[in-house]
Amino acid sequence: MASTQFFRRLMVRGALVVGMAIAALSPGLALAQSDPARVFAESGFTIADDAIWNFFNQYGGAATFGEPISREFTLLGSPVQLFQNAALQVLPDGSVQAMQLTDPGLVSTTQIDGLTVPAADAAMAFVAPTPDQPNYAARLQVFLQNIVPESWNGQPVQFLSTFNSEGGASVLGLPTSAPEADPGNPSFVYQRFQNGILFYDAATSTTQQLPLGEYLKSLITTGKLSADLTDAFVPDAGS
């Protein structure tokens, strides 16, 4: 399988504008650490929030999201915990969702250390179904089958099956681009979604998510940070 470690070494080429104070949180950390399943020794972080823990397990755990790479902290007004492939956000009602990482205010770039990923296509957003429409579930299924391919330009990109196996719209959101090959390396093919980017490597015939959670963390840690924010990225496993 294509090494995700390669992408974790990506250098930041962009800027993150948060525009607010960010404070580190650690609810129930000691209690969570009494459950070894919640402690990730490799990354050094624990999933302390029960709601995040339940969402993480509901949609495939580390196989989908990667390991946690931060404590829980406040980002854009909401409690958030970063994972290698995602950022999970706790909503005011206590439910959890994957943040829209490819929003303009977060990871909107099309350049990631020399990789050229597709930009969001406004026309696709215009035709995407919305939950207020009649027969939304059926409309969504047809939309995904037409937009997210298993095969593209003769290559077995497996984007639809990967999308479905890694949480579908609940995790990745809706597609916001068609598949595109990297102009600098045609063996790399990407498709952009609201919450992530799928990546096919023809050299190894593998499909996976780009680690946008790691990329977001890099954007944050290379900016002007408060002392409290730094604590969000201090490993807590075993503390």
Backbone as CSV, one residue per row, in Angstrom:
resi,resn,N_x,N_y,N_z,CA_x,CA_y,CA_z,C_x,C_y,C_z
1,MET,0.848,-1.190,0.000,0.000,0.000,0.000,0.882,1.237,0.000
2,ALA,0.444,2.282,-0.681,1.209,3.516,-0.710,1.376,4.018,0.710
3,SER,2.563,4.446,1.045,2.879,4.805,2.418,2.268,6.139,2.791
4,THR,1.422,6.129,3.859,0.900,7.399,4.344,1.993,8.194,5.030
5,GLN,3.081,7.510,5.443,4.187,8.259,6.029,4.742,9.277,5.051
6,PHE,4.679,8.964,3.745,5.149,9.915,2.737,4.412,11.235,2.854
7,PHE,3.089,11.138,2.984,2.287,12.353,3.044,2.441,13.061,4.372
8,ARG,2.743,12.307,5.444,2.915,12.946,6.741,4.165,13.807,6.788
9,ARG,5.040,13.661,5.798,6.237,14.482,5.732,6.038,15.714,4.855
10,LEU,4.806,15.898,4.375,4.558,17.049,3.506,4.828,18.346,4.247
11,MET,5.490,19.287,3.586,5.753,20.597,4.160,4.602,21.537,3.809
12,VAL,4.301,22.430,4.710,3.161,23.326,4.532,3.473,24.380,3.487
13,ARG,2.524,24.560,2.535,2.608,25.641,1.569,1.264,26.362,1.549
14,GLY,0.960,27.030,2.564,-0.312,27.738,2.645,-0.387,28.467,3.955
15,ALA,-1.527,29.071,4.206,-1.727,29.813,5.447,-3.101,29.508,5.974
16,LEU,-3.211,29.391,7.301,-4.498,29.138,7.950,-4.899,30.375,8.730
17,VAL,-6.111,30.892,8.465,-6.608,32.028,9.211,-7.697,31.530,10.138
18,VAL,-7.435,31.484,11.405,-8.414,31.014,12.365,-9.222,32.179,12.909
19,GLY,-8.565,33.294,13.231,-9.261,34.503,13.633,-9.920,34.434,14.993
20,MET,-9.400,33.541,15.879,-9.972,33.459,17.206,-8.994,32.771,18.126
21,ALA,-9.217,32.908,19.424,-8.370,32.212,20.383,-8.742,30.747,20.382
22,ILE,-7.753,29.872,20.549,-7.960,28.427,20.583,-7.421,27.920,21.919
23,ALA,-8.238,27.203,22.653,-7.820,26.748,23.975,-7.808,25.239,24.046
24,ALA,-6.780,24.652,24.671,-6.683,23.198,24.806,-7.660,22.704,25.868
25,LEU,-8.288,21.566,25.586,-9.223,20.946,26.505,-8.803,19.506,26.731
26,SER,-9.189,18.911,27.869,-8.893,17.508,28.096,-9.947,16.885,29.003
27,PRO,-11.224,16.817,28.560,-12.287,16.299,29.412,-12.149,14.802,29.630
28,GLY,-12.185,14.414,30.913,-12.196,12.995,31.237,-10.962,12.247,30.788
29,LEU,-9.804,12.936,30.707,-8.618,12.289,30.161,-8.183,11.097,30.998
30,ALA,-8.119,11.292,32.315,-7.659,10.202,33.175,-8.588,8.998,33.077
31,LEU,-9.906,9.258,33.039,-10.863,8.156,32.920,-10.704,7.443,31.592
32,ALA,-10.542,8.213,30.507,-10.380,7.605,29.187,-9.133,6.750,29.119
33,GLN,-8.071,7.191,29.782,-6.816,6.444,29.722,-6.878,5.133,30.487
34,SER,-7.945,4.939,31.274,-8.123,3.650,31.933,-8.608,2.584,30.958
35,ASP,-9.023,3.012,29.762,-9.427,2.091,28.691,-8.313,2.064,27.655
36,PRO,-7.524,0.992,27.596,-6.378,0.954,26.683,-6.751,1.168,25.216
37,ALA,-7.989,0.823,24.836,-8.390,0.975,23.438,-8.411,2.437,23.017
38,ARG,-8.576,3.352,23.980,-8.660,4.778,23.655,-7.287,5.445,23.578
39,VAL,-6.256,4.741,23.990,-4.906,5.304,24.059,-4.105,4.802,22.860
40,PHE,-3.545,5.735,22.081,-2.813,5.390,20.864,-1.331,5.699,21.092
41,ALA,-0.593,4.638,21.435,0.793,4.821,21.840,1.655,5.386,20.721
42,GLU,1.357,5.002,19.474,2.196,5.444,18.362,2.138,6.954,18.186
43,SER,0.931,7.533,18.259,0.809,8.979,18.109,0.945,9.707,19.435
44,GLY,0.682,8.990,20.535,0.810,9.587,21.851,-0.425,10.297,22.351
45,PHE,-1.583,10.082,21.695,-2.786,10.798,22.085,-3.915,9.834,22.443
46,THR,-4.858,10.374,23.216,-6.003,9.620,23.718,-7.291,10.239,23.186
47,ILE,-8.308,9.406,22.927,-9.641,9.912,22.596,-10.439,9.951,23.892
48,ALA,-10.528,11.139,24.501,-11.139,11.275,25.817,-12.640,11.547,25.753
49,ASP,-13.095,12.186,24.695,-14.500,12.580,24.584,-15.342,11.383,24.145
50,ASP,-16.358,11.039,24.929,-17.176,9.863,24.611,-17.867,9.992,23.259
51,ALA,-18.349,11.196,22.937,-19.060,11.382,21.673,-18.118,11.179,20.491
52,ILE,-16.914,11.709,20.586,-15.930,11.514,19.515,-15.543,10.045,19.432
53,TRP,-15.354,9.415,20.571,-15.000,7.988,20.605,-16.075,7.147,19.920
54,ASN,-17.334,7.434,20.185,-18.422,6.660,19.576,-18.475,6.875,18.061
55,PHE,-18.319,8.125,17.602,-18.326,8.415,16.167,-17.134,7.742,15.491
56,PHE,-15.979,7.829,16.106,-14.750,7.203,15.600,-14.972,5.714,15.361
57,ASN,-15.550,5.023,16.316,-15.781,3.586,16.182,-16.911,3.265,15.223
58,GLN,-17.932,4.110,15.182,-19.081,3.858,14.299,-18.666,3.822,12.834
59,TYR,-17.671,4.638,12.483,-17.295,4.760,11.075,-15.904,4.200,10.759
60,GLY,-15.495,3.183,11.485,-14.316,2.428,11.060,-13.055,2.645,11.852
61,GLY,-13.078,3.522,12.855,-11.916,3.697,13.709,-10.689,4.194,12.965
62,ALA,-9.529,3.700,13.389,-8.264,4.166,12.823,-8.129,3.820,11.345
63,ALA,-8.811,2.770,10.887,-8.736,2.417,9.464,-9.314,3.522,8.589
64,THR,-10.272,4.286,9.123,-10.879,5.396,8.389,-10.202,6.725,8.706
65,PHE,-10.046,7.015,9.990,-9.610,8.347,10.411,-8.115,8.455,10.665
66,GLY,-7.423,7.319,10.775,-6.067,7.363,11.286,-6.092,7.530,12.797
67,GLU,-4.926,7.668,13.403,-4.838,7.831,14.843,-5.044,9.304,15.239
68,PRO,-5.443,9.548,16.494,-5.542,10.933,16.950,-4.165,11.585,16.967
69,ILE,-4.120,12.862,16.579,-2.845,13.582,16.542,-2.929,14.887,17.327
70,SER,-3.963,15.003,18.165,-4.076,16.153,19.068,-4.936,15.732,20.244
71,ARG,-4.918,16.568,21.268,-5.951,16.498,22.282,-7.193,17.198,21.711
72,GLU,-8.252,17.234,22.489,-9.428,18.013,22.086,-9.163,19.481,22.387
73,PHE,-9.480,20.361,21.438,-9.286,21.791,21.631,-10.384,22.538,20.886
74,THR,-10.442,23.848,21.077,-11.499,24.646,20.467,-10.993,25.272,19.178
75,LEU,-11.691,24.990,18.088,-11.343,25.537,16.781,-12.605,26.107,16.149
76,LEU,-12.561,27.366,15.782,-13.718,28.029,15.173,-14.970,27.886,16.028
77,GLY,-14.777,27.947,17.360,-15.896,27.962,18.287,-16.424,26.615,18.715
78,SER,-15.838,25.519,18.225,-16.335,24.184,18.564,-15.201,23.299,19.079
79,PRO,-15.510,22.372,19.998,-14.507,21.390,20.406,-14.159,20.486,19.224
80,VAL,-12.870,20.283,18.997,-12.380,19.519,17.849,-11.224,18.639,18.302
81,GLN,-11.132,17.446,17.722,-9.930,16.632,17.872,-9.450,16.252,16.481
82,LEU,-8.147,16.423,16.260,-7.566,16.097,14.961,-7.120,14.642,14.914
83,PHE,-7.345,14.037,13.752,-6.865,12.701,13.434,-6.021,12.806,12.168
84,GLN,-5.297,11.763,11.834,-4.408,11.838,10.677,-5.155,12.218,9.407
85,ASN,-6.376,11.706,9.231,-7.120,11.935,7.992,-8.287,12.906,8.139
86,ALA,-8.564,13.383,9.336,-9.808,14.136,9.542,-9.719,14.998,10.785
87,ALA,-10.744,15.844,10.950,-10.956,16.595,12.188,-12.397,16.344,12.612
88,LEU,-12.597,15.833,13.827,-13.935,15.549,14.325,-14.370,16.656,15.260
89,GLN,-15.577,17.156,15.022,-16.100,18.360,15.665,-17.333,18.005,16.482
90,VAL,-17.383,18.476,17.733,-18.544,18.271,18.592,-19.480,19.466,18.425
91,LEU,-20.733,19.182,18.064,-21.731,20.228,17.824,-22.408,20.629,19.143
92,PRO,-23.111,21.763,19.141,-23.762,22.219,20.377,-24.719,21.200,20.994
93,ASP,-25.342,20.350,20.169,-26.268,19.356,20.722,-25.555,18.096,21.215
94,GLY,-24.226,18.092,21.158,-23.460,16.952,21.637,-23.140,15.911,20.588
95,SER,-23.729,16.039,19.404,-23.415,15.106,18.326,-22.067,15.467,17.697
96,VAL,-21.553,14.568,16.876,-20.228,14.742,16.272,-20.345,14.657,14.767
97,GLN,-19.558,15.460,14.076,-19.466,15.360,12.623,-18.020,15.598,12.203
98,ALA,-17.705,15.138,10.990,-16.410,15.457,10.408,-16.445,16.886,9.892
99,MET,-15.409,17.669,10.212,-15.348,19.050,9.738,-15.139,19.087,8.230
100,GLN,-15.632,20.143,7.609,-15.426,20.339,6.177,-14.034,20.919,5.953
101,LEU,-13.054,20.043,5.917,-11.659,20.476,5.858,-11.316,21.200,4.564
102,THR,-12.043,20.918,3.490,-11.702,21.573,2.226,-12.460,22.879,2.029
103,ASP,-13.109,23.367,3.112,-13.732,24.689,3.059,-12.674,25.756,2.780
104,PRO,-13.071,26.898,2.194,-12.098,27.962,1.890,-11.282,28.420,3.088
105,GLY,-11.869,28.397,4.298,-11.148,28.876,5.467,-10.166,27.901,6.054
106,LEU,-10.167,26.656,5.586,-9.281,25.641,6.147,-8.320,25.150,5.069
107,VAL,-8.471,23.904,4.621,-7.514,23.351,3.650,-8.070,23.528,2.246
108,SER,-8.043,24.769,1.763,-8.602,25.051,0.445,-7.563,24.969,-0.663
109,THR,-6.308,24.769,-0.320,-5.231,24.788,-1.293,-5.364,23.664,-2.326
110,THR,-4.828,23.892,-3.491,-4.710,22.835,-4.502,-3.270,22.369,-4.633
111,GLN,-2.372,22.915,-3.828,-0.960,22.540,-3.861,-0.543,22.014,-2.494
112,ILE,-0.106,20.769,-2.453,0.381,20.176,-1.208,1.764,19.600,-1.481
113,ASP,2.788,20.398,-1.193,4.181,19.995,-1.391,4.424,19.399,-2.773
114,GLY,3.962,20.100,-3.780,4.199,19.660,-5.151,3.102,18.807,-5.732
115,LEU,2.214,18.287,-4.898,1.051,17.560,-5.396,-0.019,18.570,-5.795
116,THR,-0.605,18.379,-6.957,-1.652,19.289,-7.426,-2.987,18.564,-7.389
117,VAL,-3.801,18.914,-6.403,-5.110,18.279,-6.228,-6.171,19.173,-6.848
118,PRO,-7.311,18.616,-7.234,-8.328,19.433,-7.908,-8.948,20.470,-6.986
119,ALA,-9.309,21.590,-7.574,-10.057,22.617,-6.845,-11.526,22.223,-6.780
120,ALA,-12.234,22.823,-5.844,-13.678,22.598,-5.763,-14.362,23.187,-6.990
121,ASP,-15.341,22.460,-7.501,-16.075,22.860,-8.703,-17.438,23.404,-8.284
122,ALA,-17.653,24.693,-8.464,-18.911,25.319,-8.057,-20.114,24.708,-8.773
123,ALA,-19.919,24.276,-10.016,-21.023,23.679,-10.763,-21.481,22.373,-10.117
124,MET,-20.531,21.622,-9.552,-20.903,20.365,-8.898,-21.688,20.638,-7.628
125,ALA,-21.289,21.649,-6.885,-22.041,22.007,-5.684,-23.468,22.431,-6.045
126,PHE,-23.627,23.066,-7.196,-24.947,23.536,-7.621,-25.899,22.376,-7.896
127,VAL,-25.389,21.280,-8.451,-26.256,20.156,-8.817,-26.335,19.083,-7.729
128,ALA,-25.544,19.214,-6.671,-25.566,18.207,-5.611,-26.910,18.231,-4.894
129,PRO,-27.455,17.071,-4.534,-28.733,17.045,-3.816,-28.580,17.607,-2.409
130,THR,-29.670,18.099,-1.864,-29.682,18.634,-0.506,-30.745,17.905,0.312
131,PRO,-30.532,17.791,1.627,-31.449,16.990,2.455,-32.890,17.470,2.446
132,ASP,-33.141,18.726,2.077,-34.515,19.223,2.071,-35.283,18.828,0.815
133,GLN,-34.613,18.186,-0.138,-35.291,17.775,-1.367,-36.049,16.473,-1.160
134,PRO,-37.176,16.280,-1.871,-37.878,15.000,-1.791,-36.976,13.852,-2.274
135,ASN,-37.144,12.698,-1.676,-36.395,11.504,-2.070,-34.881,11.749,-2.040
136,TYR,-34.451,12.428,-0.962,-33.032,12.790,-0.878,-32.117,11.569,-0.963
137,ALA,-32.452,10.501,-0.269,-31.582,9.328,-0.251,-31.388,8.759,-1.657
138,ALA,-32.485,8.678,-2.415,-32.389,8.154,-3.777,-31.607,9.117,-4.669
139,ARG,-31.857,10.417,-4.521,-31.117,11.415,-5.304,-29.620,11.340,-5.000
140,LEU,-29.300,11.183,-3.718,-27.891,11.121,-3.321,-27.209,9.898,-3.925
141,GLN,-27.893,8.758,-3.906,-27.303,7.549,-4.462,-27.004,7.707,-5.951
142,VAL,-27.944,8.276,-6.685,-27.748,8.481,-8.118,-26.606,9.465,-8.363
143,PHE,-26.563,10.543,-7.590,-25.510,11.552,-7.719,-24.133,10.918,-7.499
144,LEU,-24.006,10.141,-6.439,-22.716,9.529,-6.132,-22.301,8.533,-7.204
145,GLN,-23.245,7.745,-7.689,-22.916,6.761,-8.722,-22.472,7.421,-10.016
146,ASN,-22.999,8.612,-10.278,-22.631,9.321,-11.505,-21.327,10.102,-11.377
147,ILE,-20.985,10.512,-10.164,-19.861,11.426,-9.963,-18.619,10.728,-9.411
148,VAL,-18.812,9.727,-8.575,-17.687,9.059,-7.904,-17.459,7.707,-8.579
149,PRO,-16.406,7.566,-9.366,-16.248,6.350,-10.174,-15.441,5.252,-9.474
150,GLU,-15.633,4.040,-9.974,-14.723,2.943,-9.629,-13.567,2.875,-10.616
151,SER,-13.856,3.220,-11.862,-12.831,3.224,-12.914,-12.864,4.583,-13.602
152,TRP,-11.681,5.124,-13.864,-11.590,6.440,-14.483,-10.441,6.446,-15.488
153,ASN,-10.746,6.786,-16.728,-9.740,6.791,-17.795,-8.948,5.482,-17.857
154,GLY,-9.679,4.384,-17.668,-9.059,3.065,-17.753,-8.298,2.643,-16.515
155,GLN,-8.324,3.448,-15.471,-7.602,3.112,-14.240,-8.584,2.719,-13.135
156,PRO,-8.294,1.660,-12.387,-9.208,1.190,-11.325,-9.063,2.016,-10.055
157,VAL,-9.551,3.256,-10.087,-9.316,4.174,-8.971,-10.047,3.772,-7.687
158,GLN,-11.149,3.034,-7.812,-11.903,2.517,-6.666,-12.345,3.630,-5.706
159,PHE,-12.702,4.767,-6.262,-13.120,5.870,-5.398,-14.475,5.594,-4.750
160,LEU,-15.421,5.026,-5.494,-16.748,4.802,-4.918,-16.706,3.766,-3.808
161,SER,-16.018,2.655,-4.024,-15.959,1.625,-2.985,-15.181,2.119,-1.769
162,THR,-14.136,2.912,-1.981,-13.393,3.463,-0.849,-14.253,4.468,-0.090
163,PHE,-14.962,5.311,-0.826,-15.896,6.256,-0.213,-16.898,5.519,0.670
164,ASN,-17.491,4.466,0.148,-18.507,3.723,0.901,-17.915,3.004,2.107
165,SER,-16.728,2.444,1.954,-16.129,1.665,3.048,-15.570,2.556,4.152
166,GLU,-15.335,3.831,3.849,-14.749,4.730,4.847,-15.749,5.783,5.326
167,GLY,-16.998,5.346,5.458,-18.000,6.181,6.108,-18.919,6.949,5.196
168,GLY,-18.667,6.926,3.884,-19.543,7.607,2.941,-19.651,9.097,3.218
169,ALA,-20.833,9.639,2.967,-21.044,11.082,3.124,-20.924,11.526,4.571
170,SER,-21.163,10.623,5.522,-21.054,10.995,6.934,-19.625,11.338,7.321
171,VAL,-18.659,10.783,6.615,-17.248,11.036,6.916,-16.622,11.966,5.888
172,LEU,-16.742,11.644,4.621,-16.073,12.414,3.573,-16.920,13.562,3.026
173,GLY,-18.212,13.559,3.317,-19.080,14.566,2.723,-19.349,14.248,1.259
174,LEU,-19.862,15.210,0.526,-20.179,15.010,-0.885,-18.981,15.372,-1.764
175,PRO,-18.903,14.776,-2.951,-17.812,15.149,-3.863,-17.945,16.592,-4.301
176,THR,-16.809,17.280,-4.405,-16.801,18.671,-4.847,-15.935,18.857,-6.084
177,SER,-15.459,17.761,-6.656,-14.733,17.819,-7.929,-14.910,16.497,-8.636
178,ALA,-14.628,16.492,-9.920,-14.482,15.242,-10.656,-13.077,14.708,-10.391
179,PRO,-12.804,13.437,-10.704,-11.430,12.950,-10.589,-10.504,13.708,-11.526
180,GLU,-9.271,13.913,-11.081,-8.260,14.563,-11.910,-6.909,13.921,-11.643
181,ALA,-6.135,13.765,-12.711,-4.757,13.299,-12.561,-3.871,14.477,-12.191
182,ASP,-2.829,14.181,-11.445,-1.857,15.205,-11.093,-1.063,15.573,-12.345
183,PRO,-1.057,16.837,-12.761,-0.316,17.209,-13.977,1.180,16.938,-13.867
184,GLY,1.687,16.876,-12.645,3.101,16.585,-12.467,3.413,15.111,-12.370
185,ASN,2.376,14.276,-12.180,2.564,12.828,-12.063,1.247,12.152,-12.439
186,PRO,1.060,11.800,-13.693,-0.222,11.253,-14.152,-0.631,9.947,-13.484
187,SER,0.286,9.287,-12.786,-0.079,8.054,-12.088,-0.807,8.343,-10.770
188,PHE,-0.852,9.618,-10.353,-1.606,10.027,-9.175,-2.936,10.615,-9.630
189,VAL,-4.028,10.112,-9.082,-5.369,10.609,-9.402,-6.060,10.971,-8.092
190,TYR,-6.736,12.110,-8.082,-7.409,12.589,-6.873,-8.874,12.884,-7.162
191,GLN,-9.687,12.800,-6.107,-11.040,13.363,-6.152,-11.293,14.081,-4.846
192,ARG,-11.779,15.302,-4.950,-11.994,16.160,-3.781,-13.409,15.974,-3.250
193,PHE,-13.534,15.945,-1.928,-14.815,15.877,-1.233,-14.878,17.018,-0.225
194,GLN,-16.037,17.212,0.373,-16.169,18.303,1.335,-15.199,18.148,2.501
195,ASN,-14.981,16.919,2.938,-14.202,16.697,4.158,-12.864,16.020,3.914
196,GLY,-12.508,15.748,2.678,-11.253,15.051,2.432,-10.958,14.916,0.949
197,ILE,-9.869,14.231,0.651,-9.448,14.002,-0.734,-9.028,12.547,-0.867
198,LEU,-9.632,11.835,-1.825,-9.214,10.466,-2.110,-8.082,10.487,-3.125
199,PHE,-7.147,9.555,-2.945,-5.915,9.526,-3.728,-5.680,8.107,-4.256
200,TYR,-5.519,7.992,-5.571,-5.189,6.708,-6.198,-3.772,6.784,-6.746
201,ASP,-2.963,5.782,-6.423,-1.589,5.681,-6.905,-1.512,4.489,-7.855
202,ALA,-1.391,4.765,-9.155,-1.380,3.694,-10.152,-0.158,2.796,-10.003
203,ALA,0.934,3.327,-9.460,2.148,2.533,-9.327,1.963,1.381,-8.351
204,THR,1.113,1.576,-7.355,0.876,0.531,-6.365,-0.561,0.017,-6.383
205,SER,-1.395,0.588,-7.251,-2.815,0.216,-7.366,-3.528,0.309,-6.020
206,THR,-3.272,1.387,-5.298,-3.892,1.581,-3.994,-4.670,2.893,-3.972
207,THR,-5.719,2.902,-3.148,-6.559,4.088,-2.972,-6.700,4.357,-1.485
208,GLN,-6.529,5.615,-1.094,-6.641,5.981,0.305,-6.936,7.471,0.412
209,GLN,-7.198,7.932,1.632,-7.374,9.352,1.869,-6.010,10.032,2.011
210,LEU,-5.913,11.253,1.505,-4.770,12.067,1.869,-4.928,12.479,3.337
211,PRO,-3.840,12.554,4.096,-3.928,12.857,5.531,-4.146,14.348,5.792
212,LEU,-5.361,14.820,5.515,-5.631,16.247,5.656,-5.634,16.704,7.110
213,GLY,-5.904,15.793,8.039,-5.793,16.165,9.442,-4.363,16.540,9.795
214,GLU,-3.413,15.773,9.279,-1.998,16.087,9.502,-1.638,17.413,8.836
215,TYR,-2.182,17.637,7.648,-1.886,18.872,6.943,-2.446,20.073,7.704
216,LEU,-3.684,19.946,8.222,-4.276,21.018,9.005,-3.448,21.288,10.254
217,LYS,-2.996,20.235,10.910,-2.160,20.408,12.102,-0.887,21.177,11.758
218,SER,-0.287,20.851,10.617,0.918,21.558,10.202,0.648,23.038,9.965
219,LEU,-0.505,23.340,9.371,-0.868,24.732,9.160,-1.012,25.471,10.490
220,ILE,-1.629,24.816,11.464,-1.829,25.448,12.761,-0.499,25.636,13.485
221,THR,0.312,24.580,13.543,1.524,24.639,14.350,2.603,25.535,13.742
222,THR,2.491,25.886,12.478,3.468,26.795,11.890,2.970,28.236,11.868
223,GLY,1.787,28.478,12.445,1.280,29.839,12.535,1.676,30.484,13.846
224,LYS,1.092,31.632,14.129,1.330,32.327,15.395,0.365,31.760,16.424
225,LEU,0.913,31.043,17.380,0.091,30.268,18.300,0.104,30.847,19.703
226,SER,-0.978,30.652,20.450,-1.020,30.968,21.869,-0.407,29.828,22.657
227,ALA,-0.056,30.072,23.885,0.516,29.015,24.734,-0.491,27.899,24.950
228,ASP,-1.781,28.256,25.062,-2.800,27.235,25.289,-2.912,26.282,24.109
229,LEU,-2.801,26.815,22.890,-2.918,25.961,21.721,-1.805,24.934,21.670
230,THR,-0.604,25.334,22.078,0.514,24.405,22.044,0.192,23.146,22.837
231,ASP,-0.528,23.299,23.948,-0.878,22.140,24.768,-1.750,21.141,24.022
232,ALA,-2.486,21.619,23.021,-3.350,20.718,22.269,-2.543,19.656,21.533
233,PHE,-1.283,19.918,21.262,-0.464,18.991,20.507,0.636,18.354,21.336
234,VAL,0.511,18.469,22.674,1.429,17.767,23.561,0.856,16.375,23.819
235,PRO,1.565,15.306,23.437,1.015,13.956,23.636,0.595,13.729,25.074
236,ASP,-0.553,13.053,25.246,-1.089,12.836,26.585,-1.079,11.374,26.992
237,ALA,-0.794,10.465,26.071,-0.822,9.038,26.383,0.193,8.736,27.476
238,GLY,-0.298,8.115,28.523,0.581,7.752,29.611,0.795,8.866,30.614
239,SER,0.173,10.058,30.342,0.347,11.177,31.282,-0.528,11.004,32.496
